[in-house]
Amino acid sequence: MQTFVLQRLKAHKATRLAIFVSLLLTFHFSAFTLKAQDTNTVLLHIDGSTFFIDNEYFGDRVRGYTLPGFVLQPKVEYRLSDKVSLKGGFHWLNYWGARNYPVTSAYDAYPRYDSISRPMHLLPWLQARIDFTPKLTLLLGCLDNGDHHLPMPLYNYERAVVGDPEAGLELKFSTPGLEMDFWTDWREFIWYRSPILERFTMGFSGKLYNDFGRWTLYLPLHFIAQHEGGQSMADAADSLPNNSNFNAAAGLGIIMYEFTDHSHLDFSCHAMLYHQHKNPTVPFTKGWGIYPEVKLIGDHWSFLASYWYGKDFVPLMGSWHFSNLSANTAGLTFDRTRVITLSARWNWSPFDKPGHSSCFLTLHGTLYHYLPSTGTSADGATHEYDHRNQFTIGVAFNFAPTITLF
């Protein structure tokens, strides 16, 4: 036992030393290269958030959990020209009180403690950005997390602080009346003769809109696909099964500006679909949902109220409060999911001048009110569920200062 502890301590010291040396060499090499090329702009971005999130969830649908920790992304940006820039650094996620971190998958409802663990959760971060035109942008490497503008049943915004950086390829197009964002997030790489599955996520978020002075009419369209498969299996005769899952949403929305002196009103309604293609892993392969929501957004605050009705729906990257499949009880499904959501958020910045939002404190809370439903367990038994309230509260200090180095 003593030998094992000494080995762990040595491993931790070696890990810290390797991280420090690599960062020092990376910064030194970057500074030397940038000076040699005589560029004009080198920036240091220190993005991150320290947070405390308390999810008070009870029952058989979603398990409660607490998230105390921070996420840190220091990055050096080298602007080669007005059209090309490079950003490099690292992504560090830390939970207070955690001694190690499991190797998790983006396809798990929760991170799981596993026999394979890491003493810390540190990942490289690198992005190349190419602005072909003011309307068309290509990102290679790490993507812009949380910039896909998806509704809650499709994207859980908690991922912004607890999820790993999305990485792969992203293409953005924006012109008056049309916005489009297409991305591919590669989650699992496989080698030749690998016994595991290749995994990636593809997504699209678009909006067609028209401005009418104090209000805007828009048509949102969203699509997410997750694929597990690949061809580099151990043997062609032992190929592993492929599986693909899809979420899609389309709707109609209207934004009313100057609803009050310092706020605007955003009302939208989405119809959503779920589909599973090949080798089903859940009891249902097709599902749907309706999601109307209204948001009142001010300078430093926002309120949201929404209603969800779902049938055989599984959110691939969204909140599991909107799922007809239980996240914490194996084999448990619900005949329908009806949820009323009320959410509030308030931001406070220590800077008084407009535009200085590099640091701000956020307080947020969300109430999920479940309406009655019927559940069916794996053995075929049925269970009646009455009204139930679940809630989450949190506080976070977010920071994103930028320092000009050269």
Secondary structure, DSSP 4 states (H G I P E B T S, - for coil): -HHHHHHHHHHHHHHHHHHHHHHHHHHHHHHHHHHHTT-S-EEEEEEEEEEEEEEE--SSS---EEEEEEEEEEEEEEE-SSSEEEEEEEEEEEETT-S-EE---TTSSS----SSEESSEEEEEEEEEEEEETTEEEEEEE--TT-S---TTT--TTHHHHSPPPEEEEEEEEETTEEEEEEEEEEE---TT-SSPEEEEEEEEEEEEEE-SSEEEEEEEEEEEEEEE-S--S-GGGPPPPEEEEEEEEEEEEEEEEEETTEEEEEEEEEEEEEEESS--SS-SEEEEEEEEEEEEESSEEEEEEEEEEES---SSS-GGG-SB-SSSTT-EES-EEEEEEEEEEEE-S--STT--SEEEEEEEEEEEEPPEEEE-TTS-EEEE--EEEEEEEEEEEE--EEE--
